[in-house]
Amino acid sequence: MSQSHQPGQMPSAPQHHEQYGAAQPKPSRALEITGFVLSFFGILAIAGLIISIITFRRNKRDGRPRGLSLAGIIISIVVLLLTIASIVVTVAGVGAVLEACGELGPGTHVVDGVTYTCG
């Protein structure tokens, strides 16, 4: 289909507002990958969570995919919950052993099939 023009009028050329020579740098995914990787490592998952949230919001603003950032957020939260749970269980276990040794005194004791070596 052709456009009709008034006699003597030139068709308008498409307007381009790009500046030639000012190339836009491709955004680096290094920070996004860093947040994802840190999300797997116990207490470092806090840093992974923070970085993943930052990159998630930045990618949303820029209209880029956010999958890796979202994965980093989810994995960080799960790893932090598991880390906190393991710390609580460890502290409770150590507390129980110290309490038992306080009651039993020094030496090796067997109580309900559990051997305690108190020093």
CNS distance restraints for C-alpha pairs under 8 A (distance, minus, plus):
assign (resid   5 and name CA) (resid   9 and name CA) 6.38 0.50 0.50
assign (resid   5 and name CA) (resid  10 and name CA) 7.40 0.50 0.50
assign (resid   5 and name CA) (resid  11 and name CA) 6.84 0.50 0.50
assign (resid  19 and name CA) (resid  23 and name CA) 7.99 0.50 0.50
assign (resid  29 and name CA) (resid  33 and name CA) 6.14 0.50 0.50
assign (resid  30 and name CA) (resid  34 and name CA) 6.02 0.50 0.50
assign (resid  31 and name CA) (resid  35 and name CA) 6.23 0.50 0.50
assign (resid  31 and name CA) (resid  51 and name CA) 7.04 0.50 0.50
assign (resid  31 and name CA) (resid  55 and name CA) 7.14 0.50 0.50
assign (resid  32 and name CA) (resid  36 and name CA) 6.35 0.50 0.50
assign (resid  32 and name CA) (resid  51 and name CA) 7.11 0.50 0.50
assign (resid  32 and name CA) (resid  52 and name CA) 6.21 0.50 0.50
assign (resid  32 and name CA) (resid  55 and name CA) 5.79 0.50 0.50
assign (resid  32 and name CA) (resid  68 and name CA) 6.88 0.50 0.50
assign (resid  32 and name CA) (resid  69 and name CA) 5.99 0.50 0.50
assign (resid  33 and name CA) (resid  37 and name CA) 6.12 0.50 0.50
assign (resid  33 and name CA) (resid  68 and name CA) 7.40 0.50 0.50
assign (resid  34 and name CA) (resid  38 and name CA) 6.08 0.50 0.50
assign (resid  34 and name CA) (resid  48 and name CA) 7.14 0.50 0.50
assign (resid  34 and name CA) (resid  51 and name CA) 7.65 0.50 0.50
assign (resid  35 and name CA) (resid  39 and name CA) 6.19 0.50 0.50
assign (resid  35 and name CA) (resid  47 and name CA) 7.05 0.50 0.50
assign (resid  35 and name CA) (resid  48 and name CA) 4.04 0.50 0.50
assign (resid  35 and name CA) (resid  49 and name CA) 6.61 0.50 0.50
assign (resid  35 and name CA) (resid  50 and name CA) 7.56 0.50 0.50
assign (resid  35 and name CA) (resid  51 and name CA) 4.94 0.50 0.50
assign (resid  35 and name CA) (resid  52 and name CA) 4.97 0.50 0.50
assign (resid  35 and name CA) (resid  69 and name CA) 7.38 0.50 0.50
assign (resid  35 and name CA) (resid  72 and name CA) 6.12 0.50 0.50
assign (resid  36 and name CA) (resid  40 and name CA) 7.49 0.50 0.50
assign (resid  36 and name CA) (resid  48 and name CA) 6.15 0.50 0.50
assign (resid  36 and name CA) (resid  52 and name CA) 6.70 0.50 0.50
assign (resid  36 and name CA) (resid  68 and name CA) 6.82 0.50 0.50
assign (resid  36 and name CA) (resid  69 and name CA) 6.72 0.50 0.50
assign (resid  36 and name CA) (resid  71 and name CA) 7.00 0.50 0.50
assign (resid  36 and name CA) (resid  72 and name CA) 4.24 0.50 0.50
assign (resid  36 and name CA) (resid  73 and name CA) 7.73 0.50 0.50
assign (resid  36 and name CA) (resid  75 and name CA) 7.94 0.50 0.50
assign (resid  37 and name CA) (resid  41 and name CA) 7.81 0.50 0.50
assign (resid  37 and name CA) (resid  48 and name CA) 7.17 0.50 0.50
assign (resid  37 and name CA) (resid  72 and name CA) 7.59 0.50 0.50
assign (resid  38 and name CA) (resid  44 and name CA) 5.80 0.50 0.50
assign (resid  38 and name CA) (resid  45 and name CA) 5.46 0.50 0.50
assign (resid  38 and name CA) (resid  47 and name CA) 6.79 0.50 0.50
assign (resid  38 and name CA) (resid  48 and name CA) 4.63 0.50 0.50
assign (resid  38 and name CA) (resid  76 and name CA) 7.94 0.50 0.50
assign (resid  39 and name CA) (resid  44 and name CA) 6.72 0.50 0.50
assign (resid  39 and name CA) (resid  45 and name CA) 4.08 0.50 0.50
assign (resid  39 and name CA) (resid  46 and name CA) 7.31 0.50 0.50
assign (resid  39 and name CA) (resid  47 and name CA) 7.50 0.50 0.50
assign (resid  39 and name CA) (resid  48 and name CA) 4.52 0.50 0.50
assign (resid  39 and name CA) (resid  49 and name CA) 6.42 0.50 0.50
assign (resid  39 and name CA) (resid  72 and name CA) 5.81 0.50 0.50
assign (resid  39 and name CA) (resid  73 and name CA) 7.50 0.50 0.50
assign (resid  39 and name CA) (resid  75 and name CA) 5.87 0.50 0.50
assign (resid  39 and name CA) (resid  76 and name CA) 4.34 0.50 0.50
assign (resid  39 and name CA) (resid  79 and name CA) 7.08 0.50 0.50
assign (resid  40 and name CA) (resid  44 and name CA) 7.77 0.50 0.50
assign (resid  40 and name CA) (resid  45 and name CA) 6.18 0.50 0.50
assign (resid  40 and name CA) (resid  75 and name CA) 6.81 0.50 0.50
assign (resid  40 and name CA) (resid  76 and name CA) 6.63 0.50 0.50
assign (resid  40 and name CA) (resid  79 and name CA) 6.46 0.50 0.50
assign (resid  41 and name CA) (resid  45 and name CA) 5.59 0.50 0.50
assign (resid  41 and name CA) (resid  79 and name CA) 7.46 0.50 0.50
assign (resid  42 and name CA) (resid  79 and name CA) 6.08 0.50 0.50
assign (resid  42 and name CA) (resid  80 and name CA) 6.28 0.50 0.50
assign (resid  42 and name CA) (resid  83 and name CA) 5.75 0.50 0.50
assign (resid  43 and name CA) (resid  80 and name CA) 6.77 0.50 0.50
assign (resid  43 and name CA) (resid  83 and name CA) 7.14 0.50 0.50
assign (resid  44 and name CA) (resid  48 and name CA) 6.45 0.50 0.50
assign (resid  45 and name CA) (resid  49 and name CA) 5.88 0.50 0.50
assign (resid  45 and name CA) (resid  76 and name CA) 4.97 0.50 0.50
assign (resid  45 and name CA) (resid  77 and name CA) 7.65 0.50 0.50
assign (resid  45 and name CA) (resid  79 and name CA) 6.73 0.50 0.50
assign (resid  45 and name CA) (resid  80 and name CA) 6.28 0.50 0.50
assign (resid  46 and name CA) (resid  50 and name CA) 6.32 0.50 0.50
assign (resid  46 and name CA) (resid  76 and name CA) 6.87 0.50 0.50
assign (resid  46 and name CA) (resid  80 and name CA) 7.25 0.50 0.50
assign (resid  47 and name CA) (resid  51 and name CA) 6.10 0.50 0.50
assign (resid  48 and name CA) (resid  52 and name CA) 5.89 0.50 0.50
assign (resid  48 and name CA) (resid  72 and name CA) 6.76 0.50 0.50
assign (resid  48 and name CA) (resid  73 and name CA) 7.49 0.50 0.50
assign (resid  48 and name CA) (resid  76 and name CA) 6.32 0.50 0.50
assign (resid  49 and name CA) (resid  53 and name CA) 6.10 0.50 0.50
assign (resid  49 and name CA) (resid  72 and name CA) 6.58 0.50 0.50
assign (resid  49 and name CA) (resid  73 and name CA) 5.22 0.50 0.50
assign (resid  49 and name CA) (resid  76 and name CA) 5.36 0.50 0.50
assign (resid  49 and name CA) (resid  77 and name CA) 7.21 0.50 0.50
assign (resid  50 and name CA) (resid  54 and name CA) 6.29 0.50 0.50
assign (resid  51 and name CA) (resid  55 and name CA) 6.19 0.50 0.50
assign (resid  52 and name CA) (resid  56 and name CA) 5.87 0.50 0.50
assign (resid  52 and name CA) (resid  69 and name CA) 4.84 0.50 0.50
assign (resid  52 and name CA) (resid  70 and name CA) 7.03 0.50 0.50
assign (resid  52 and name CA) (resid  72 and name CA) 5.57 0.50 0.50
assign (resid  52 and name CA) (resid  73 and name CA) 5.64 0.50 0.50
assign (resid  53 and name CA) (resid  57 and name CA) 6.22 0.50 0.50
assign (resid  53 and name CA) (resid  69 and name CA) 6.90 0.50 0.50
assign (resid  53 and name CA) (resid  70 and name CA) 7.84 0.50 0.50
assign (resid  53 and name CA) (resid  73 and name CA) 6.55 0.50 0.50
assign (resid  54 and name CA) (resid  58 and name CA) 6.15 0.50 0.50
assign (resid  55 and name CA) (resid  59 and name CA) 5.86 0.50 0.50
assign (resid  55 and name CA) (resid  66 and name CA) 7.94 0.50 0.50
assign (resid  55 and name CA) (resid  69 and name CA) 6.16 0.50 0.50
assign (resid  56 and name CA) (resid  60 and name CA) 6.18 0.50 0.50
assign (resid  56 and name CA) (resid  66 and name CA) 5.65 0.50 0.50
assign (resid  56 and name CA) (resid  69 and name CA) 5.12 0.50 0.50
assign (resid  56 and name CA) (resid  70 and name CA) 6.57 0.50 0.50
assign (resid  57 and name CA) (resid  61 and name CA) 6.22 0.50 0.50
assign (resid  58 and name CA) (resid  62 and name CA) 6.19 0.50 0.50
assign (resid  59 and name CA) (resid  63 and name CA) 5.82 0.50 0.50
assign (resid  59 and name CA) (resid  64 and name CA) 4.86 0.50 0.50
assign (resid  59 and name CA) (resid  65 and name CA) 6.45 0.50 0.50
assign (resid  59 and name CA) (resid  66 and name CA) 5.92 0.50 0.50
assign (resid  60 and name CA) (resid  64 and name CA) 6.23 0.50 0.50
assign (resid  60 and name CA) (resid  65 and name CA) 7.53 0.50 0.50
assign (resid  60 and name CA) (resid  66 and name CA) 6.84 0.50 0.50
assign (resid  66 and name CA) (resid  70 and name CA) 6.10 0.50 0.50
assign (resid  67 and name CA) (resid  71 and name CA) 6.11 0.50 0.50
assign (resid  68 and name CA) (resid  72 and name CA) 6.15 0.50 0.50
assign (resid  69 and name CA) (resid  73 and name CA) 6.27 0.50 0.50
assign (resid  70 and name CA) (resid  74 and name CA) 6.26 0.50 0.50
assign (resid  71 and name CA) (resid  75 and name CA) 5.98 0.50 0.50
assign (resid  72 and name CA) (resid  76 and name CA) 5.86 0.50 0.50
assign (resid  73 and name CA) (resid  77 and name CA) 6.27 0.50 0.50
assign (resid  74 and name CA) (resid  78 and name CA) 6.33 0.50 0.50
assign (resid  75 and name CA) (resid  79 and name CA) 5.99 0.50 0.50
assign (resid  76 and name CA) (resid  80 and name CA) 5.95 0.50 0.50
assign (resid  77 and name CA) (resid  81 and name CA) 6.16 0.50 0.50
assign (resid  78 and name CA) (resid  82 and name CA) 6.21 0.50 0.50
assign (resid  79 and name CA) (resid  83 and name CA) 5.95 0.50 0.50
assign (resid  80 and name CA) (resid  84 and name CA) 6.05 0.50 0.50
assign (resid  81 and name CA) (resid  85 and name CA) 6.10 0.50 0.50
assign (resid  82 and name CA) (resid  86 and name CA) 6.08 0.50 0.50
assign (resid  83 and name CA) (resid  87 and name CA) 6.18 0.50 0.50
assign (resid  84 and name CA) (resid  88 and name CA) 6.20 0.50 0.50
assign (resid  85 and name CA) (resid  89 and name CA) 6.19 0.50 0.50
assign (resid  86 and name CA) (resid  90 and name CA) 6.01 0.50 0.50
assign (resid  87 and name CA) (resid  91 and name CA) 6.06 0.50 0.50
assign (resid  88 and name CA) (resid  92 and name CA) 6.07 0.50 0.50
assign (resid  89 and name CA) (resid  93 and name CA) 6.05 0.50 0.50
assign (resid  90 and name CA) (resid  94 and name CA) 6.10 0.50 0.50
assign (resid  91 and name CA) (resid  95 and name CA) 5.97 0.50 0.50
assign (resid  92 and name CA) (resid  96 and name CA) 6.13 0.50 0.50
assign (resid  93 and name CA) (resid  97 and name CA) 6.29 0.50 0.50
assign (resid  94 and name CA) (resid  98 and name CA) 6.13 0.50 0.50
assign (resid  95 and name CA) (resid  99 and name CA) 6.05 0.50 0.50
assign (resid  96 and name CA) (resid 100 and name CA) 6.10 0.50 0.50
assign (resid  97 and name CA) (resid 101 and name CA) 6.08 0.50 0.50
assign (resid  97 and name CA) (resid 116 and name CA) 7.53 0.50 0.50
assign (resid  98 and name CA) (resid 102 and name CA) 6.03 0.50 0.50
assign (resid  99 and name CA) (resid 103 and name CA) 6.43 0.50 0.50
assign (resid 100 and name CA) (resid 104 and name CA) 6.04 0.50 0.50
assign (resid 100 and name CA) (resid 116 and name CA) 7.95 0.50 0.50
assign (resid 101 and name CA) (resid 105 and name CA) 5.52 0.50 0.50
assign (resid 101 and name CA) (resid 106 and name CA) 7.02 0.50 0.50
assign (resid 101 and name CA) (resid 116 and name CA) 7.21 0.50 0.50
assign (resid 101 and name CA) (resid 117 and name CA) 7.79 0.50 0.50
assign (resid 101 and name CA) (resid 118 and name CA) 5.49 0.50 0.50
assign (resid 104 and name CA) (resid 109 and name CA) 7.43 0.50 0.50
assign (resid 105 and name CA) (resid 118 and name CA) 6.75 0.50 0.50
assign (resid 106 and name CA) (resid 117 and name CA) 7.54 0.50 0.50
assign (resid 106 and name CA) (resid 118 and name CA) 4.80 0.50 0.50
assign (resid 106 and name CA) (resid 119 and name CA) 4.99 0.50 0.50
assign (resid 107 and name CA) (resid 117 and name CA) 5.82 0.50 0.50
assign (resid 107 and name CA) (resid 118 and name CA) 5.22 0.50 0.50
assign (resid 107 and name CA) (resid 119 and name CA) 6.22 0.50 0.50
assign (resid 108 and name CA) (resid 115 and name CA) 6.94 0.50 0.50
assign (resid 108 and name CA) (resid 116 and name CA) 5.61 0.50 0.50
assign (resid 108 and name CA) (resid 117 and name CA) 4.34 0.50 0.50
assign (resid 108 and name CA) (resid 118 and name CA) 6.17 0.50 0.50
assign (resid 109 and name CA) (resid 115 and name CA) 5.63 0.50 0.50
assign (resid 109 and name CA) (resid 116 and name CA) 5.09 0.50 0.50
assign (resid 109 and name CA) (resid 117 and name CA) 6.40 0.50 0.50
assign (resid 109 and name CA) (resid 118 and name CA) 7.96 0.50 0.50
assign (resid 110 and name CA) (resid 114 and name CA) 5.37 0.50 0.50
assign (resid 110 and name CA) (resid 115 and name CA) 4.34 0.50 0.50
assign (resid 110 and name CA) (resid 116 and name CA) 6.15 0.50 0.50
assign (resid 111 and name CA) (resid 115 and name CA) 6.46 0.50 0.50
assign (resid 111 and name CA) (resid 116 and name CA) 7.66 0.50 0.50
